[in-house]
Amino acid sequence: MSKNTLYITFDGLSDPLGQSQILPYVVSLAQQGYSITVLSCEKPTVLKTEKQNIDDAIKGLPIQWQYIEYNEQGSSLTRYKYVRQLQAMALKIAEEKKISLTHCRSYLSALIGLKLKKQKGIPFLFDMRGFWADERIDGGIWKKAILCTLFFTDTLNSKKSNFLNTPILLLRLQMRR
C-alpha cells in the first residue's frame, strides 16, 4: 500500500488552528515517510501574511499544499460552491497521485472523502475534533431541533468511514442517557 495521503480541511493552514494543529501533524507524518497533499481553504487576508511561513515549514518535505481562497461571509450556496471546487481538486489529486487514504477534517471535508470512497474506493478517515452540532447550537447558529437530523447524518458517515470515530460513539452514549 502506498503512503500517499490527501488531507482535506476547511480550516486554512494560515489560520491559528491550522498552524497549531494541522501543520505539525502533517509535518510529523511527512517526516515518517508519508507523502501528503493538503487541500485547504484559505482566507486571503491571513494567507498574505502567513504563506511564506507555511512554505518554509514544508520545504524539503513530501508535502504539497493546494488551496482555494475562501470567504467566510458567503451564503450556503457559496459554501456549496467551495465544496464542489474542493471536490474537483480532490478527484484530480487522487487520480494523479494514486492516493491511498483521504484524511477529512470536518463534516464538509467528509462529504468529499465519502465521494472519493464511492468513486475511487479510497478509504477515508473522518477526523472530528469536537461536537460540531453542539458548537453550532451553543453559538446560536442552529436550533436544537437540528441535532436529531445531525445524529442520523453522523451515524451514516461513521458507518461509511473506514476508521473508528470516537466522538460519534460518545455522542451516541450521551443521547442514550
N, C-alpha and C positions, 0 to 999 in steps of 0.2 A: 504494500500500500504506500502510495506517495504521501509526502508530508506537506502537500500544497493546501493551504487553508485560506479561505475567504472569510474575513472578519467584517461584518456589516453592522454599522451603528449609525443612529440618527444623532448621536452626540458627536460633536466635532472633536478632532484631535487637538484643535486650537482652544477648545473650551477648558476651563479648570478641571472638570471631571475627566475629560479626555487625556489631559496631561498627568493627572494624578492616578488614574486607574487603568485606562486603556493602553496608553503608550508604554508604561512599564511592563505590562502584561505581554504585549506583542513583542517588545524588545527581548524579554526573557525567553519567550518561545523561539524567536529567531536565533538567539544565542545557543539554543539547544538543537538547532538543525532544521527547524521548520521554516518553510518558505511561506510568507504571509502577504496577502494583498488586503489592505484595509480600504474599505469603501465607506466614506463618511459624508455627513452633511456639515458644511462649514458656514459660519456666519461671516460675511465678507469683512466686516469691521475688525473682528477679532483675528481673522485669518491674516490680514495685512501685517499685524504686529507679531504674530506667532509662527508664521510659515517657516521662516529661516531656522528658528529653534527646533522645529519638528524635523525639518530636512537634516539638520545637524545630528539629531538624536538617532535617526535611522540610517545615516550614511554608513556605507560599508556592510550593512546587514541585509539579509534576504527579505527585505520588506519593501513592498511597493505600495504607495499611497495614492489612491484616486478619490476624488471628492466632487460633490456638487456644491454650489453656493446656495445657501438655504436662508429664507426669510421667515423668521418666527411669526410674523404678523399675518401670515396668509390664512385663507379660509380652509375649510375641509377639502374643497376641490383643489386648492393649491397643494395641500399635503398629499392628496391622492396623486397629483402630477409628480411630486417628488418621489413617491413610492414607485410609480411607473418608470421614472427616469433611472432610479437606482436598480430596479429590476432588470431593465435592458442592459445596464452596465454589468450587473452581476452575471447575467446569462453569457455575455461576451467573455468576461473574465473566466468563467467556469469552463467554457469551451477552449479558450486559448491556453490556459494554464493547467488544464486537467486537474481541477480542484477535487480533493478527496473529502473535505469537510467544510461545511459552512457554519461559522460561529455567529449567531444572531443575537445582538444585544438590544433587545426591546421587542415590543409587540409588532410594531410596523416592520422591523427587520425580519421578524419571524415569518411574516407573510411572504417575504421574498425567499427565505430559506425553504419554506414549505413548497413554494413553486419550483425551486431548483430540485427539491427532492422528488416531486412528482414528474418533472420533465426530464431530469438527468439522472435520477437515482442517487443523488449526492446526500449523504447523511447530514443532518444539521443539529446543532446544539442551540437550544433556546435558553439564553442566559438572561434570567430575570433577577435583578438585584433588589427589587422592592415590590411591594404590592401596589402596582400601578393604579389599580382601581381605587384603593384606599387613598393614595396620594391625590388623585383627581377629585374624589369626594371631599377630602379634608381641605383641599384648596378652593372648594366651592365651584369647581368647573363642572362637575357632574352631580346628579341627584342619586340618592341611594338605590333607587329602583333599578338602575342600570347594572348594579352589582350582580344580580342573578344572571343576566344576559352574559356578562363577562365571565362568570363562573363556568357556564357551559362552553363558551369560546375557549377558555383556558383548558378545560378538560379535553376538548377536541385537539388543541395544539399539543398538549402533553402526550396524548396518545399517538400523535404523528411524529413527534420528535424522537430521535434515536437515543437520547440520553435522559437520565433522571432529572426532573425539575423539582428540587426540594421545596421552593416556595409554594408551588401548586399543591404539594402534599400537605403543607402546613395550612394553606387556605382551606382545603377540604376538611381537615381535622377541626379547624376553627368553626366552620359552618355547621358541623355536626353537633356542636355543643349547644 
